[in-house]
Amino acid sequence: MTGTRPNPNNREVAAYSDLVMEHFQNPRNAGELVEPDGEASKANPVCGDRMRVMIRVDAGRIAEVRWQTRGCPPAIATSSFASEMVQGWTLEDVDSLTRERIADAIGGLPGDKVHCSVLAADVLRAAVADFRRKSGA
């Protein structure tokens, strides 16, 4: 599930940081993780963006992240960016991940697109919670 590319003639594109555009045009870690240790899906009922995250955990740290997102360019970009951001983090670090941290680190998001960073943070924390439920950790 990936979104469509933005129209370069659209003024909306100018509102995105270079990092947002880079992750949208060249997403990292997209796809499915076979037999993940934890996974979660979330959707934004207002805009319809949907995000699924799968994680592999090794020694209490995020060893691998894969994602599938259907949504707008910033939803895809924040999925890609957050998947790189949290690799190597402890589960506790992911528990404290906030939308602000993602939005700030990716160079900011227009006000009407901040929900994308909310979705990324929420689904990563939910994948960690799923891992804990499955493993008893």
Order of alpha helices (4+ residues) and beta strands (2+ residues): alpha-beta-beta-beta-alpha-alpha-alpha-alpha
